[in-house]
């Protein structure tokens, strides 16, 4: 589980950035009156997580797809600068491929389900383009391991005792986004600072020194 991302993950990220960049010129022409006023904006958002677990000097886990969904509020402090708290349900974790005679081919998906509270400073670099950075706190609500065949069918799922892991996770977050009318689209990187596992049990010992990391790509609607 090392810090380097694999090629697949980087390709997906570059595709997302390319899509956002291609809409930049259009977005500059689609600013709304709501966006020009110093007025709080509430909204809903959701998207794709691409996550893994990392620890120094260990073998790499593959990126695992999950999702995030929730609400946000954008609180303007001054023109071009806002504070944005969010409340999300976010599925993180990692996956490991297998291919052998007994089991066939597939992957084990290790899922960590969090209620997550990001708190971000948002700076507008143009009428519709922003960068944002801050931190997050997240509470673990559940954990499981799924055995998924190469054709996508699930062989089984094993629920794990969430108390074998650290319930709270803290980390850093940063990214960029475009506002297109009342819609927003963006990408963000989250870097965990807390070990996810506790010592004294098998699940915790296996993951004790691992931390969460990952990208999320999202769309949202403000009103």
C-alpha positions in Angstrom: 0.0 0.0 0.0 2.2 2.8 -1.2 1.6 6.4 -1.9 2.0 6.2 -5.7 -1.2 6.0 -7.7 -1.5 3.5 -10.4 -1.9 4.4 -14.1 -5.6 3.7 -14.2 -6.4 6.2 -11.5 -4.3 8.9 -13.0 -6.0 8.4 -16.4 -9.4 8.8 -14.9 -8.3 11.9 -13.1 -6.9 13.5 -16.2 -10.1 12.7 -18.1 -12.1 14.5 -15.4 -9.8 17.5 -15.6 -10.1 17.5 -19.4 -13.9 17.5 -19.2 -13.9 20.4 -16.8 -11.4 22.4 -18.8 -13.4 21.9 -22.0 -16.4 23.5 -20.3 -14.5 26.5 -18.9 -15.2 28.9 -21.7 -18.9 28.1 -21.6 -19.0 28.4 -17.9 -17.6 31.9 -18.0 -20.7 33.0 -19.9 -23.2 31.3 -17.6 -22.8 33.2 -14.3 -26.1 33.7 -12.5 -27.3 36.6 -10.5 -27.2 34.4 -7.4 -23.4 33.8 -8.0 -22.6 37.6 -8.1 -24.4 38.4 -4.8 -23.0 37.8 -1.4 -25.6 35.3 -0.5 -25.4 31.9 1.1 -26.0 29.0 -1.3 -27.3 25.6 -0.2 -27.1 22.5 -2.3 -26.9 18.8 -2.9 -23.9 16.9 -4.4 -22.7 13.5 -5.2 -20.1 11.6 -7.2 -17.5 9.0 -7.6 -14.7 8.1 -5.1 -11.5 6.5 -6.3 -9.7 5.5 -3.1 -6.9 3.3 -1.7 -5.1 2.8 1.6 -1.5 3.9 1.9 1.4 3.2 4.2 5.1 3.8 3.7 7.2 0.9 2.4 4.4 -1.5 1.7 2.9 -3.1 -1.4 0.3 -1.1 -3.3 -3.5 -1.6 -3.1 -5.5 -1.0 -6.2 -7.8 2.0 -6.5 -11.4 1.1 -5.5 -14.5 2.8 -6.8 -17.0 4.1 -4.3 -19.4 7.0 -4.0 -20.1 10.2 -2.1 -23.4 12.0 -1.6 -24.7 14.7 0.7 -25.3 18.4 1.2 -23.3 21.6 1.2 -23.6 25.3 2.1 -21.5 28.0 0.6 -21.1 31.0 3.0 -19.6 34.1 1.3 -17.1 36.0 3.5 -16.1 38.6 0.9 -16.4 38.8 -2.9 -14.5 35.9 -4.3 -14.0 34.1 -1.0 -16.3 31.7 0.8 -16.3 29.1 3.5 -18.0 25.8 2.5 -19.0 23.1 5.0 -20.4 19.8 3.7 -22.0 16.7 5.2 -21.4 13.6 3.1 -21.9 9.9 3.2 -18.6 8.6 1.6 -17.5 5.0 0.8 -13.8 4.6 0.9 -11.3 1.6 1.1 -9.2 -0.4 -1.3 -9.3 -3.5 -3.4 -7.0 -6.5 -4.1 -7.2 -8.6 -7.2 -6.9 -12.4 -7.1 -6.5 -15.0 -9.8 -6.1 -18.7 -8.9 -7.4 -22.2 -9.7 -9.6 -22.5 -6.6 -11.3 -19.1 -6.6 -11.0 -18.1 -10.2 -10.5 -14.4 -10.9 -12.0 -11.5 -9.1 -11.3 -9.0 -6.4 -11.7 -8.4 -2.7 -13.2 -5.0 -2.0 -12.5 -3.5 1.5 -15.2 -0.9 2.1 -15.1 1.8 4.9 -18.3 3.8 5.2 -18.1 7.2 6.7 -20.2 10.2 7.6 -17.8 13.0 6.6 -17.7 16.7 7.4 -15.3 18.7 5.1 -14.7 22.3 5.9 -13.2 24.2 3.0 -12.0 27.7 2.1 -13.1 28.5 -1.5 -11.4 31.1 -3.6 -12.8 32.2 -7.0 -10.1 32.6 -9.7 -12.7 33.7 -12.3 -16.4 34.2 -12.6 -17.1 30.5 -12.5 -13.8 28.8 -11.6 -12.7 28.1 -8.0 -10.0 26.3 -6.0 -10.8 25.0 -2.5 -8.7 23.6 0.3 -9.2 22.7 4.0 -9.7 19.6 6.1 -12.2 17.0 7.0 -13.4 15.0 10.0 -15.2 11.6 9.3 -17.0 9.1 11.5 -16.9 5.4 10.6 -20.4 3.9 10.4 -19.5 0.4 9.1 -16.9 -1.8 7.3 -17.1 -4.9 5.2 -15.2 -7.0 2.7 -16.9 -8.1 -0.6 -15.8 -10.9 -2.8 -16.6 -9.8 -6.4 -16.1 -12.0 -9.5 -14.5 -10.6 -12.6 -18.0 -10.5 -14.2 -19.2 -8.2 -11.4 -21.3 -10.7 -9.4 -20.8 -10.7 -5.7 -19.9 -14.0 -4.2 -20.4 -12.8 -0.6 -19.9 -10.0 1.8 -18.4 -10.2 5.3 -19.4 -7.5 7.8 -16.5 -6.3 10.0 -16.8 -5.0 13.6 -16.4 -1.2 13.2 -15.0 -1.0 16.8 -11.9 -2.8 15.5 -11.1 0.4 13.6 -10.6 4.0 14.7 -14.0 5.5 14.5 -12.7 9.0 13.7 -10.6 9.9 10.7 -9.1 13.3 10.1 -7.4 14.6 7.0 -6.7 17.3 4.4 -8.7 18.1 1.2 -8.2 20.2 -1.8 -9.4 20.6 -5.4 -11.0 22.7 -8.1 -14.4 23.2 -9.5 -16.6 25.0 -12.0 -20.0 26.6 -11.4 -22.2 26.4 -14.4 -25.5 28.2 -13.7 -26.7 26.6 -10.5 -24.7 23.4 -11.2 -21.2 22.7 -10.0 -18.7 20.1 -11.1 -15.3 19.4 -9.6 -12.6 17.1 -8.5 -10.9 16.8 -5.1 -8.1 14.9 -3.4 -8.4 13.7 0.2 -5.4 12.8 2.2 -6.0 11.0 5.5 -3.8 11.7 8.6 -5.2 9.0 10.9 -4.4 5.3 11.0 -7.6 3.4 10.3 -6.9 0.3 12.4 -6.6 -0.5 16.1 -4.2 -3.0 17.6 -5.4 -6.0 19.5 -7.5 -7.6 16.8 -6.9 -9.2 13.4 -8.7 -6.5 11.3 -7.0 -3.7 13.2 -3.6 -5.3 13.1 -3.8 -5.8 9.3 -4.8 -2.2 8.7 -3.2 -0.5 11.7 -0.7 1.7 9.9 -2.9 2.3 6.8 -4.5 5.7 6.1 -7.2 6.7 3.7 -6.4 8.6 0.5 -8.3 9.2 -2.7 -9.9 11.4 -5.3 -13.5 12.3 -5.6 -15.2 13.6 -8.7 -18.6 15.3 -8.1 -21.5 17.2 -9.5 -23.9 19.3 -7.4 -26.8 21.7 -7.6 -27.2 24.8 -5.5 -30.2 26.9 -4.7 
